[in-house]
Amino acid sequence: MAGDWSRYWRSPDRPLEAMHAHFERHVYHRHSHETYSFGFTEEGAQSFTCRGAAHTSAAGMVMVFNPDDPHDGHATDELGFTYRMLHIGPELAADVLGEASERRVGLPLFTEPVMHEPGLARRLRALHEALLGGATPLRRDELLDTVVVAMARRASVRVPEIGLSSEMVAHGQAFDASGDPGRANVGTARIARIAREVLHDGDDQEISASDLAAAAGRSRFAVYRSFQAAYGMAPSDYQRQLRLRTARRLLVEGHSLADIAAITGFTDQSHLTRWFTRCFGVTPGAYRRAVAMS
């Protein structure tokens, strides 16, 4: 991928990460993040699907993904696109918003993943450049506060309690995979939630479709349809995503790629690297270096 490049930064002590990248050939596999993801397109245009619809972010447009919002992405044309993305943990966003209002406030939810907000794009750029450019901690904090408050003001919905899991921020009783408030069917949501709990709590390398069906008390097909409707991806894709999130954590802790591949159930280092790159846009080695340099 001669025209593709990426640069990554990760805070050593807070759920805050930043990515600057140009992609012409790279195609993101459908994935999600545990964080809010706020970004903007600098040049070109990128196309992606999110919440059951196709979207395009052209130069100057802002992208917004709730925690656990499934999405993919690729260049709209052969010229590619350059973009900057910030990943902010919901607990960090809650802290900032609580400090700003001096009271408990709801976490924001966004129904539209693309906005035309030039002023907001400028704020995002300032914070992004400060994070990657070695600004002082005080300056980073000031810019982070500005971005989180500005984004929250543009939210369509507020979750009434803070301190919720990222999964609940994105989906719990508020949204289904289409992003529409209140549309999630109660029965479907229950089946999907049970299957998700099994994937989180069990030995996911050994879990079968029959295991999920037995836990939910429904057929394999009912579980698959319910999970797809609630979380925007198949149970197997969600399972792989959990393994990749574990891989990220183990990279931060300093484990070798070979050990991480074995622990997370990938065939080998190459298998892990391919999926890590497809979902996160950087190789495991580049992510490790970002951690070491932060």
Protein Blocks (a to p, Z undefined) as FASTA:
>chain_A
ZZbccdddddfkbccdddddddfkbccdddddfbdcddddfbhcddddeehiacdddehi
acdddehiacddddfblnopadddddddfklmmmmmmmmnopacdddddfbfbdcdfklm
mmmmmmmmmmmnopafklmmmmmmmmmmmmmmmpfbdcfbghiafklmmmnokbcfkopg
hkacfklmmmmmmmmmmmmmmcfklpcfklmmmmnopafklmmmmmmmmnopafklmmmm
mmmmmmmmmmmnopafklmmmmnopablmlmmmmmmmmnopafklmmmmmmmZZ
